[in-house]
Amino acid sequence: MAVAGEAEEILKILERDARLGAREIATMVGSTEAKVRKHMKDFERKGVIRRYKTVINWEKAGQEPVYAMIDVKVTPERGRGYDAVAERIMRFPEVQTLYLISGAYDFSVLVKGKTMKEVATFVAEKLAPLERVQSTSTHFLLKKYKEDGDIFFDKEERRRLAVTP
């Protein structure tokens, strides 16, 4: 299902700000509220809109979960390729995101935990021992600068140094 025109504009607006209502979106795209609601219901029913999401800066909320990007090399399953291994990996609640990638590794996995030890234990006891997993390479996220298009740090005011003759 390819979307274009008004429908595509509605999706782009919702992707930027899911809090906007049909009335506001209708004004933005030059349509009626009823048409926008219909598009949104169709998108939800067809799985185009998976869910409405809020991006949270947990550090500012006083919580600092630990995130790690884990590169995983696997042996694909005959007849099912990478999908069978992906289905096993994505079932773990620690797994936030799972991508099939090109390059030296096959998967990139974003994992969330409460501590570095919790994430390390997940890798050592759950992920690495999976059948068909050949190797893993774990990269702990040290600082989040941008997520889903949102910048996560306050820009410091740039101050020019006084120039003296």
Number of C-alpha atoms within 10 A of each C-alpha: 5 5 10 10 8 16 16 13 15 19 20 12 15 19 15 12 13 14 13 11 13 21 15 14 20 18 12 12 15 10 14 14 16 12 15 22 16 12 18 19 14 13 15 13 11 11 10 14 15 10 9 10 11 10 9 11 16 10 11 10 8 8 10 13 12 17 23 20 18 20 21 21 19 20 14 16 12 8 8 9 11 17 13 14 19 17 11 12 18 15 10 13 10 18 18 13 12 17 13 14 12 9 7 9 17 18 22 20 22 20 22 20 18 13 13 15 11 14 20 16 12 18 18 13 11 12 19 18 12 15 11 15 16 13 14 18 14 17 12 15 11 9 9 12 11 10 11 9 10 12 12 15 12 7 7 6 6 6 6 6 6 6 5 4 3
